[in-house]
Amino acid sequence: DRPARRGRAPVVVTRVQVDPGASGPEAAARAARYAAFDDALRETGSRALLLAHTLDDQAETVLLGLARGSGAASLHGMAGSTPARAA
């Protein structure tokens, strides 16, 4: 928030509606997030997004992976950065 207050970066806050449909709630939420990210990039004319997560988010990612049976691969949690996807 501080860089945004100094006028260095636009801030976009969006609420999305998630309809789990046939794909399930996690896949539907992921699709809604990515659509919101694409909208924010278009709206701001930016080429990159900065997203924030908490340690609770990281722990949830690890626990969900373990619950799905991903084993040790789940222990890395979320990646620190992810390459851009084609919008």
C-alpha positions in Angstrom: 0.0 0.0 0.0 2.8 2.5 0.7 4.2 2.6 -2.8 0.7 3.1 -4.1 0.2 6.0 -1.7 3.4 7.6 -3.2 1.9 7.3 -6.6 4.2 4.6 -7.8 1.7 1.8 -8.4 -2.0 1.6 -9.1 -4.1 -0.4 -6.6 -7.1 -2.4 -7.8 -9.4 -4.1 -5.3 -11.9 -6.5 -6.8 -14.5 -8.8 -5.5 -15.4 -11.8 -7.6 -18.5 -14.1 -7.6 -17.6 -17.8 -7.7 -20.0 -20.3 -9.1 -18.5 -23.8 -8.4 -20.5 -25.4 -11.2 -19.1 -28.6 -12.5 -15.5 -27.8 -12.0 -15.7 -27.4 -8.2 -15.1 -24.5 -5.9 -11.3 -24.4 -6.1 -11.1 -24.4 -9.9 -14.0 -21.9 -10.1 -12.2 -19.5 -7.7 -8.9 -19.9 -9.6 -10.7 -19.0 -12.9 -12.4 -16.0 -11.2 -9.1 -14.8 -9.8 -7.3 -15.1 -13.1 -10.1 -13.2 -14.9 -9.8 -10.4 -12.2 -6.0 -10.3 -12.7 -6.4 -10.0 -16.5 -9.0 -7.2 -16.0 -6.7 -5.4 -13.6 -3.8 -5.5 -16.1 -6.0 -4.2 -18.9 -7.5 -1.5 -16.6 -4.2 -0.2 -15.5 -2.2 -0.8 -18.6 0.3 -2.7 -16.5 2.5 -5.7 -17.6 2.8 -7.3 -14.1 0.9 -7.8 -10.9 2.1 -7.8 -7.3 0.0 -10.0 -5.1 0.3 -10.4 -1.4 -0.2 -13.5 0.7 0.0 -14.2 4.4 1.7 -17.1 6.2 -1.8 -18.5 6.8 -2.2 -18.7 3.0 1.1 -20.5 2.7 0.1 -23.0 5.5 -3.2 -23.6 3.8 -1.5 -24.4 0.5 0.8 -26.9 2.2 -2.1 -28.6 4.2 -4.4 -28.8 1.2 -1.6 -30.4 -0.9 -0.9 -32.9 1.9 -4.7 -33.7 2.2 -4.8 -34.3 -1.6 -1.9 -36.8 -1.2 0.8 -34.7 -2.9 3.3 -35.8 -0.2 6.6 -34.0 0.1 6.0 -32.0 -3.1 3.4 -30.0 -1.1 6.0 -28.9 1.5 7.3 -26.1 -0.8 4.0 -24.2 -0.6 3.4 -21.3 -3.0 6.0 -20.2 -5.4 7.7 -16.9 -4.7 7.0 -15.7 -8.3 5.2 -17.1 -11.3 5.9 -16.3 -14.9 3.1 -14.3 -16.7 0.5 -16.2 -18.5 -0.9 -15.2 -21.8 -4.1 -13.3 -21.2 
